[in-house]
Amino acid sequence: MEESIKMTDWKKYFNSTILSRGRQYYHEGRVKRLTHRDHEWFAAVKGSRSYNVIAQIGEDGDIEDMECSCLYAYNGQNCKHMAALLYAVEADQKENDVQTELELAQQRMDKEDKVIFKKLAAQTEYNYFDLNMAAQKLELSRSIWEKAKRLAEQKQIVLDDIQTGYLGWYGDSKLILHAEGRYLTKGNDGYAVQVLCSKDRVEQALCYVRGCRGSYTAPGEGYRAYSYGNVCVHEAALMYLMEDYLIAHRPGDATDLRGKQILGVYQQRYVKNSSNTSVSDKQTLYLEPRFECLSGGLAVSFKVGTGKMYVIKDLTEFVGQMERGDTVAFGKTTRINFAGCRLEETSEKYYAFIKRQIKEQQQRMRRNRTRSYYSMEEEIKGNIDLSGTDLDQIYSLIRDRKPECSKWTSQGRKKVYLECADGVPKMTMTVSRLADAGNQFDGIHVSCKINEVMEGTEAVYFLEDHREKIVLCRTEREAIEGLLPLYNMSNDSGEIQFNIGRKHLADFYYRFLPEFKKYGSVKGAESRDILQYLPPEAKFAFYLDADEENLTCEIKAVYGENTVDVTCRGGFGRGFS
């Protein structure tokens, strides 16, 4: 057991009544599942219901913090449940100081005695799942493991199915080995038993054998920082059958869910690419756009005027005024009669763009009202957020111009100008070695940084900040098609991280990496610590020969220095492609 810091005078934090009730709770055995991790102690204390209690002990043995899920503690008071926990901690520490020789001997158990699955430990080939480490963390007695082994050898426990999958739907989700079996008895088909393991611990175990209470859940975070239940002999016996499966099949590696998703996309792309290898008296009215850089996007607003330019605060209202030919006041002294104005050529295109945005927005709002949909859609006011066709249209209008633009800095909003250009987003990738606690090579960790992009209908756009100017770059979709899956999986900052296990190194290096290198720089991928585990790429050679009515075909796979004949010898039947 991990050594804990001894507490000093903790009773000063409670009044005599609370101390008395806490001591009574402790002596009545209401403190359950007492455990600790580093400087924190956890327990469930049974009162009118079960309360989760945590106490933090400082380096000097003083109490730094206490928490309880009861209402009394919620109001800022130190409760009897906290006192009961500290009585239990005090007793636990005293008990550990006078441990019996037998207990000390068990703690000094040598490494060989800790190895439960000796056949698995003797294997020299790579195995991702460490069942022995998982068994050690359960802290089961030797007698339980011996009984479990006898159940497995006598075939009273059978393994029905075993699969791998991910515990969650997030990129850092754990790969899980899920085993299902049965405990066989006379007169029925047996009782279900399940064990779920991550790389080096049992995450959950369930036993449905009549009279057995084997149910276990691994510790989590916060109030869940201690485990629930215990692994029973039936679940331990199922783990012995899992040992044989791991030796025979060696499933899984350190590839996480995000890494698996990315490889899946690029494997499909590789297969696809492989198969295709193939009015003169009127005043002139001007409109000027001005842009604002937003988080991962761009918005446009407009100024209007016949000389001095004024900000249009409500574009929807502006379109109505233009259509009616209203006379509108701008500033303190300027009045513009829209009926007596004509739009300058480029300004006319800007107005058509604004008018189209207003019309489309009003149509969306009308449809929602007709269908009785609740909608957050509002009329366009000062800004238009650019995306899709809007980006394509505005880019073509300002391509040869340098309109006003603003961006946010640490000193606040700063005015610069916007410039258009063609370009390709900058990408960087860093590859590093991935190893477990024993420094066994598990695979690689990949970190990518990519420019945030805005998708138009005709092209893809991204922004580059050059201090005194913002460059709106345009690139054809086909030019970065190979990286679009990464864009879809990256976070708001254009970053994405994932793991690739050693069994999938070949897929990463021969399928994904060549595609990425077309667009960006890669660091660390050529490290010898990684490449020594990379198998050679498999290549195929086809030989055809025709003799009168006979057609002979041979297919050979070249794998490094080895050549394997993979020809189907059964003619045009099963297996021939």
DARA-V140912 format. One record per pair of residues at least 24 apart in sequence whose ideal C-beta (glycine too) atoms are under 7 Angstrom apart, sorted by sequence separation. I is the first residue (numbers start at 1). J is the second residue. D is the distance in Angstrom with one decimal. If there is no record, write none. Layout:
[[I | J | D] [I | J | D]]
//
This chain:
[[157 | 181 | 5.7] [158 | 182 | 5.4] [174 | 198 | 4.5] [536 | 560 | 3.6] [207 | 232 | 5.0] [209 | 234 | 5.4] [395 | 420 | 6.3] [425 | 450 | 6.2] [426 | 451 | 5.8] [509 | 534 | 5.8] [157 | 183 | 5.7] [158 | 184 | 6.4] [183 | 209 | 5.0] [205 | 231 | 5.0] [308 | 334 | 7.0] [425 | 451 | 3.7] [55 | 82 | 6.7] [156 | 183 | 6.4] [176 | 203 | 6.6] [207 | 234 | 5.0] [357 | 384 | 5.4] [510 | 537 | 4.9] [53 | 81 | 5.1] [156 | 184 | 5.5] [207 | 235 | 5.4] [425 | 453 | 6.3] [505 | 533 | 6.2] [506 | 534 | 6.8] [53 | 82 | 5.9] [116 | 145 | 5.4] [202 | 231 | 6.5] [505 | 534 | 5.1] [506 | 535 | 5.4] [51 | 81 | 4.9] [55 | 85 | 5.7] [205 | 235 | 4.2] [306 | 336 | 6.3] [55 | 86 | 6.2] [502 | 533 | 5.3] [506 | 537 | 6.7] [4 | 36 | 5.4] [53 | 85 | 4.5] [450 | 483 | 6.8] [482 | 515 | 4.4] [5 | 39 | 6.3] [47 | 81 | 6.4] [55 | 89 | 6.9] [453 | 487 | 5.8] [306 | 341 | 6.8] [319 | 354 | 6.4] [45 | 81 | 4.2] [157 | 193 | 6.9] [319 | 355 | 5.5] [450 | 486 | 6.1] [482 | 518 | 6.5] [483 | 519 | 5.5] [425 | 462 | 5.1] [450 | 487 | 6.7] [482 | 519 | 6.9] [448 | 486 | 6.4] [45 | 84 | 5.1] [315 | 354 | 5.6] [319 | 358 | 5.0] [480 | 519 | 6.3] [45 | 85 | 6.3] [195 | 235 | 5.4] [353 | 393 | 5.8] [450 | 490 | 6.0] [193 | 234 | 5.0] [353 | 394 | 6.7] [43 | 85 | 5.0] [193 | 235 | 5.9] [316 | 358 | 5.4] [452 | 494 | 4.6] [195 | 238 | 5.2] [315 | 358 | 6.5] [451 | 494 | 6.0] [41 | 85 | 6.5] [195 | 239 | 5.9] [353 | 397 | 6.9] [450 | 494 | 4.8] [43 | 88 | 6.3] [193 | 238 | 5.2] [449 | 494 | 6.2] [449 | 495 | 5.6] [195 | 242 | 6.8] [350 | 397 | 6.6] [448 | 495 | 6.9] [41 | 89 | 5.2] [129 | 177 | 5.4] [302 | 350 | 6.6] [349 | 397 | 5.7] [448 | 496 | 4.9] [7 | 57 | 5.9] [13 | 63 | 6.1] [419 | 469 | 5.3] [421 | 471 | 5.4] [423 | 473 | 3.8] [425 | 475 | 6.9] [447 | 497 | 4.9] [183 | 234 | 4.9] [422 | 473 | 6.8] [424 | 475 | 5.4] [446 | 497 | 6.8] [5 | 57 | 5.1] [8 | 60 | 7.0] [302 | 354 | 6.7] [416 | 468 | 5.5] [417 | 469 | 5.3] [418 | 470 | 5.2] [419 | 471 | 5.1] [420 | 472 | 5.2] [421 | 473 | 5.4] [422 | 474 | 5.6] [423 | 475 | 6.2] [446 | 498 | 5.5] [8 | 61 | 4.0] [10 | 63 | 5.2] [31 | 84 | 5.3] [416 | 469 | 5.3] [422 | 475 | 6.8] [5 | 59 | 6.7] [7 | 61 | 5.3] [8 | 62 | 5.6] [30 | 84 | 6.3] [31 | 85 | 6.2] [34 | 88 | 5.2] [416 | 470 | 5.8] [418 | 472 | 5.9] [445 | 499 | 5.5] [446 | 500 | 6.3] [6 | 61 | 5.4] [25 | 80 | 6.1] [424 | 479 | 6.1] [425 | 480 | 6.4] [5 | 61 | 5.7] [285 | 341 | 3.9] [424 | 480 | 6.6] [427 | 483 | 6.7] [443 | 499 | 6.0] [444 | 500 | 5.0] [31 | 88 | 4.1] [181 | 238 | 4.6] [283 | 340 | 6.1] [285 | 342 | 6.6] [443 | 500 | 5.1] [22 | 80 | 4.4] [26 | 84 | 4.7] [34 | 92 | 6.3] [282 | 340 | 5.6] [283 | 341 | 4.8] [284 | 342 | 6.3] [285 | 343 | 5.3] [286 | 344 | 5.2] [407 | 465 | 6.9] [443 | 501 | 4.0] [21 | 80 | 4.0] [25 | 84 | 3.8] [179 | 238 | 5.8] [282 | 341 | 5.7] [285 | 344 | 6.8] [442 | 501 | 6.3] [443 | 502 | 4.7] [18 | 78 | 6.6] [181 | 241 | 6.5] [282 | 342 | 4.5] [284 | 344 | 5.3] [287 | 347 | 4.0] [442 | 502 | 6.4] [18 | 79 | 6.8] [22 | 83 | 2.5] [26 | 87 | 3.9] [286 | 347 | 5.1] [289 | 350 | 6.3] [441 | 502 | 6.2] [18 | 80 | 5.2] [22 | 84 | 4.4] [26 | 88 | 5.5] [285 | 347 | 6.5] [443 | 505 | 6.7] [134 | 197 | 5.5] [179 | 242 | 5.1] [279 | 342 | 4.8] [287 | 350 | 4.2] [316 | 379 | 4.6] [391 | 454 | 5.9] [407 | 470 | 6.2] [14 | 78 | 5.5] [19 | 83 | 5.5] [23 | 87 | 5.6] [137 | 201 | 5.0] [138 | 202 | 6.1] [287 | 351 | 6.0] [316 | 380 | 5.3] [392 | 456 | 4.4] [13 | 78 | 5.4] [18 | 83 | 5.6] [22 | 87 | 6.0] [315 | 380 | 5.2] [391 | 456 | 3.9] [392 | 457 | 5.5] [405 | 470 | 5.0] [434 | 499 | 5.9] [134 | 200 | 5.6] [315 | 381 | 6.7] [392 | 458 | 4.6] [395 | 461 | 6.9] [133 | 200 | 4.1] [134 | 201 | 4.9] [314 | 381 | 5.3] [315 | 382 | 6.8] [387 | 454 | 6.3] [392 | 459 | 6.6] [129 | 197 | 6.2] [134 | 202 | 5.2] [314 | 382 | 6.8] [388 | 456 | 6.2] [389 | 457 | 4.7] [14 | 83 | 5.2] [130 | 199 | 6.3] [313 | 382 | 5.4] [388 | 457 | 5.3] [129 | 199 | 6.1] [130 | 200 | 4.4] [391 | 461 | 5.5] [128 | 199 | 6.3] [177 | 251 | 6.7] [177 | 252 | 6.8] [10 | 86 | 5.3] [157 | 234 | 6.5] [175 | 252 | 5.1] [395 | 472 | 6.7] [7 | 86 | 7.0] [159 | 238 | 6.8] [395 | 474 | 6.0] [157 | 237 | 4.2] [162 | 242 | 6.8] [157 | 238 | 5.7] [301 | 382 | 5.2] [7 | 89 | 6.4] [151 | 233 | 6.7] [159 | 241 | 4.1] [301 | 383 | 5.0] [7 | 90 | 6.2] [162 | 245 | 5.4] [173 | 256 | 6.6] [300 | 383 | 7.0] [157 | 241 | 6.4] [172 | 256 | 6.0] [173 | 257 | 4.6] [299 | 383 | 4.4] [300 | 384 | 5.3] [148 | 233 | 5.0] [152 | 237 | 4.7] [171 | 256 | 6.0] [299 | 384 | 6.4] [147 | 233 | 4.9] [151 | 237 | 3.9] [159 | 245 | 6.8] [171 | 257 | 5.8] [299 | 385 | 5.1] [300 | 386 | 6.1] [444 | 530 | 5.9] [6 | 93 | 5.8] [164 | 251 | 5.2] [170 | 257 | 6.8] [171 | 258 | 3.1] [299 | 386 | 6.5] [429 | 516 | 6.1] [148 | 236 | 3.6] [152 | 240 | 3.9] [164 | 252 | 5.1] [297 | 385 | 6.4] [298 | 386 | 4.9] [4 | 93 | 6.5] [144 | 233 | 5.5] [148 | 237 | 4.1] [152 | 241 | 5.7] [297 | 386 | 6.9] [427 | 516 | 7.0] [140 | 231 | 6.2] [145 | 236 | 6.1] [149 | 240 | 5.7] [166 | 257 | 4.7] [292 | 383 | 6.9] [429 | 520 | 6.3] [431 | 522 | 6.7] [144 | 236 | 5.9] [148 | 240 | 6.1] [427 | 519 | 4.9] [428 | 520 | 5.6] [431 | 523 | 6.9] [432 | 524 | 5.6] [441 | 533 | 5.8] [138 | 231 | 5.3] [427 | 520 | 2.7] [428 | 521 | 5.4] [429 | 522 | 4.7] [430 | 523 | 4.8] [431 | 524 | 4.0] [300 | 394 | 6.2] [426 | 520 | 6.6] [429 | 523 | 7.0] [430 | 524 | 5.5] [431 | 525 | 4.4] [433 | 527 | 6.8] [424 | 519 | 6.5] [140 | 236 | 6.4] [433 | 529 | 5.1] [433 | 530 | 5.9] [431 | 530 | 7.0] [135 | 239 | 6.9] [131 | 239 | 6.5] [289 | 398 | 6.4] [131 | 242 | 6.4] [131 | 243 | 6.0] [291 | 403 | 6.2] [293 | 405 | 6.8] [290 | 403 | 6.2] [289 | 403 | 5.0] [290 | 404 | 4.2] [291 | 405 | 4.3] [292 | 406 | 5.1] [293 | 407 | 4.4] [131 | 246 | 6.4] [288 | 403 | 6.8] [290 | 405 | 7.0] [129 | 246 | 5.9] [127 | 246 | 5.8] [120 | 243 | 5.0] [127 | 250 | 5.2] [129 | 252 | 6.3] [119 | 243 | 6.1] [123 | 247 | 6.0] [126 | 250 | 6.9] [128 | 252 | 4.5] [125 | 250 | 6.5] [128 | 253 | 4.9] [117 | 243 | 4.5] [120 | 246 | 6.1] [128 | 254 | 6.6] [120 | 247 | 6.2] [291 | 418 | 5.1] [119 | 247 | 6.3] [296 | 452 | 4.5] [298 | 454 | 6.6] [297 | 454 | 5.8] [298 | 463 | 6.8] [293 | 463 | 6.3] [52 | 223 | 4.0] [293 | 470 | 5.9] [254 | 434 | 5.6] [42 | 225 | 5.4] [42 | 226 | 4.7] [37 | 225 | 6.1] [254 | 442 | 4.0] [255 | 443 | 6.7] [253 | 442 | 6.9] [254 | 443 | 4.3] [253 | 443 | 6.0] [35 | 226 | 4.3] [33 | 226 | 5.5] [296 | 492 | 6.1] [295 | 492 | 6.9] [265 | 485 | 4.3] [262 | 485 | 6.6] [262 | 489 | 6.8] [261 | 489 | 6.9] [258 | 489 | 6.6] [262 | 498 | 6.1] [259 | 498 | 3.8] [258 | 498 | 4.0] [259 | 499 | 5.1] [267 | 507 | 6.4] [259 | 500 | 5.0] [263 | 504 | 6.1] [270 | 511 | 4.8] [256 | 498 | 5.9] [256 | 499 | 4.5] [255 | 499 | 5.9] [263 | 507 | 5.2] [267 | 511 | 5.9] [254 | 499 | 5.2] [255 | 500 | 5.4] [263 | 508 | 6.7] [266 | 511 | 5.1] [255 | 501 | 4.0] [266 | 512 | 4.5] [254 | 501 | 4.0] [253 | 501 | 2.5] [253 | 502 | 5.6] [255 | 504 | 5.1] [263 | 512 | 6.5] [266 | 515 | 6.3] [253 | 503 | 4.3] [262 | 512 | 6.8] [253 | 504 | 6.5] [171 | 498 | 6.1] [128 | 501 | 6.8] [126 | 502 | 6.5]]
//
